[in-house]
Amino acid sequence: MKLIFRVVTALVLTVVLLAGLVLLLPGEKIARLAADQLETQTGRKLAFGGKVRFTFWPTLGVKADAVTLSNADWAGPEPMLQAERLTIGVSAADLMQGDVRVTEVSAILPHLNLATNAEGVGNWVMGGTGGAQGGSAATDGGAGSAGGALPLRIEAVELTGASLRYAAHGEAPVEMKNIDLSLLWPDPAGTASAKATLRPAGEPVEVDAEIGTFAAFLAGEVSSIGATVSVPGGKGRFDGHAGINGEASGRLTFGAEDALKTGVALGVFLPDALAQKGVFAADVTYTADGRLSMRDLAVELGANRLTGAADVAFKDRPDITAQLQGGALDFSSLGGTQGSSGGGSGTAGGASAASSWPQDPIDASALGLADAVVDLSFDSLRTGGVTLGASKLNLTVESSRAVLKFLPAAMFGGQVQGQVVANNRSGLSVGGNLTFNGIRLERALGETAGYGRLNGEALGALEFLGSGNSVAAIMRSLSGKGWLEAGKGFFTGFDLEQLMRSGGNGGSTVFDQLTASYTIEGGNLSNQDLLVLLKGFRAEGKGRIGLGARDIDYLFSPQLVRAGSDQVLTIPVRIRGSWDNPDIRPDFSQALQPKIDEIEQEAKDRVRQKLAEELDLETEIAPEQDINDLLKQRIEQEARDQLLKLLGGD
């Protein structure tokens, strides 16, 4: 019992003595002691511009208002840290032994002004004349070490309502507000745990990280890192190694039940069609010079999956290189509705196609966001307007100019090779140089132009160029040339035989072969040599197809040879009007003109023969000779003959 009494008495006396000693220390002295230690070990000045108060409960230490922490010499005059109120808590037991063990540093409404220099070193990397860099480790020697200053350790940091300005060297600053951060570092040689709440777009983004050997991490060494990021609609995880200069390597995974919701929370604009499940996974490596490599890359969005590898060099304009492979991809929802340019592919007459091209301005600024070289192969791809089969594509973007190469692409039931270019360097222009083989005309014309009247399998070539800030402007400016050949197929909307008999529309015309060449100028396609071979007759054609105005003025000239006769019947068919509802009818004036010319020629021939007989001409009148000239010449000759007789000549 006596032993217990002595122990309790000693404990009480120790507590009373400790409390008395702490109470004898004014708050300014404790604050100055902490500030001196911080400056000794880091080279940074901690200044108190407001009242400094000593606290005993719930934290032993001081509270100070209007606190600033100086910046690195190269980072400018603005403080690296400003806070409306700073609380510093210390360990009384360690303080009695000559150690300043800071158990808590908390700040209300702090502002962090962070930056990196040309070497990639951050202004938060601190170093001083005494102690370890970053103030991480306690040293032996008590008050005599480091020029008589007491060693400093910090166990916990808490920031509430913080704001952040981060300026990477050569880049535009990034600012964030309403950040909460807590850091627990109980063992100076061990792991630190950090929790942060960021609100880049208002919604909270939670980060929970563990940093091994935190003292070495602060000193610039690479340490093990494990971090979980929780975002509304998704969660991510990183496991690997990282340094305080930003270098990192490890496995990064991220999954979102709603990619759109997650993107909004991160402040990233995404189309509404991305409101679906998304997954990202890759082995990542990031270097201090701003290069990110991703290997064993897998990306899933809904039912779409891409695998491969990618590299990104972060410059004024990021430079991306990637090799990706996919299965059956469906991005049709990303393109929205086809609008006024679609709807003709599935109809015989193209009646569902709109009467004009979209006039909305095209925003092509995305072409200038990054440079890229991307190789993409897939089993199939559905977009908002075109469906591709197994294909290999190459996309190159450089200084707002994109080139998409088909190597080849399975498209419209056949294969397409060549390239399409979009250039936004000085206004938007689009062009292409393509060859195709085995494509279905009804799909090609329907999916690209909303015109589905021509059916058949074709091969050919196309060169085109257009410019403007809308689809309508581009289509009206198109220029180029091309040719095509098609085997058996048919036209819908008119029957040539029925047109010849009754002049009515409707039905279809089946052909065995079709060939044509064309030129494009000012949004108008001109053709002069269309040849269509049909059963029992052939048809030639020429005219204009308005690609910009979506109209047509074309003349078919079918020729029917009657059985057992060499007589040819030709009744041209005129197609005129809009693509939606063209007027198709026989052109009888053109049909009768050859017969009229024939009758006229026969009459002229008979007159010439009669004149030759009556005027007793020794030579036959040639068809190209004018009858009036012949009569005039004959009269002049007869007058000369009579004059000679009068004068006594022969």
Number of C-alpha atoms within 10 A of each C-alpha: 5 6 8 9 9 11 10 11 11 12 11 12 11 12 13 11 12 16 14 11 12 19 14 9 12 15 20 17 13 21 24 15 15 23 17 19 25 25 20 23 23 21 20 22 17 21 17 20 12 13 13 23 16 23 18 12 7 7 16 21 26 22 24 23 20 16 23 22 20 19 22 21 9 10 18 11 10 13 20 21 18 25 21 16 20 24 24 24 27 23 16 21 13 12 15 12 10 16 22 25 21 22 21 22 21 20 25 18 19 25 24 20 20 21 22 19 14 10 10 16 17 21 17 20 16 21 20 16 13 19 22 20 20 22 25 24 18 18 14 12 12 15 14 12 14 18 10 10 21 25 29 22 25 23 19 20 19 20 21 17 16 21 19 17 16 17 18 17 15 11 10 10 12 11 13 16 17 18 21 20 19 17 21 18 21 15 16 18 15 13 19 20 18 19 18 19 20 22 17 18 15 13 16 18 21 19 19 16 20 19 21 19 19 24 24 22 20 21 18 19 14 20 21 19 22 19 19 19 18 20 22 19 17 21 19 18 18 21 19 17 18 23 20 19 21 16 18 22 21 19 18 20 20 18 22 23 18 18 25 22 21 25 21 18 21 19 14 12 10 15 13 13 14 19 18 15 17 22 19 17 21 21 19 21 20 19 16 15 15 14 17 19 20 22 16 13 20 20 19 15 22 17 13 15 20 21 19 18 18 20 19 19 19 14 14 11 14 15 18 20 17 17 17 18 16 19 16 16 21 18 18 17 14 14 13 14 13 15 11 17 23 22 23 26 25 17 17 19 23 23 19 18 26 18 16 16 23 16 13 11 12 12 11 15 11 9 19 18 15 19 22 21 18 18 18 18 20 20 15 18 22 16 15 16 18 15 19 20 19 17 19 17 17 17 19 17 22 18 15 19 18 21 19 18 22 20 16 18 22 24 25 24 17 18 21 24 19 18 20 19 18 21 21 20 15 7 10 20 19 19 20 18 18 18 18 21 21 20 21 21 23 25 25 21 18 27 23 15 22 29 29 26 23 22 22 22 21 21 20 19 18 18 19 18 22 22 22 18 17 16 21 21 19 24 22 21 20 23 20 20 17 18 16 18 18 23 18 16 21 21 20 20 19 22 19 26 17 16 20 20 10 10 17 16 17 14 15 18 17 19 21 15 18 22 18 19 18 18 18 22 18 16 23 23 21 19 18 16 14 19 20 23 19 21 9 10 17 18 22 19 19 18 18 19 22 21 23 20 17 23 21 21 17 20 24 21 24 24 18 19 14 12 9 6 7 8 10 12 17 21 23 25 25 21 20 19 16 17 27 18 15 16 15 21 20 24 19 15 10 16 17 15 11 13 13 11 11 12 12 11 13 12 12 15 15 11 14 19 15 12 17 16 12 8 12 10 13 8 7 11 17 11 11 6 10 12 16 9 9 16 13 10 11 14 12 10 11 10 10 10 13 11 11 11 10 9 8 7 9 7
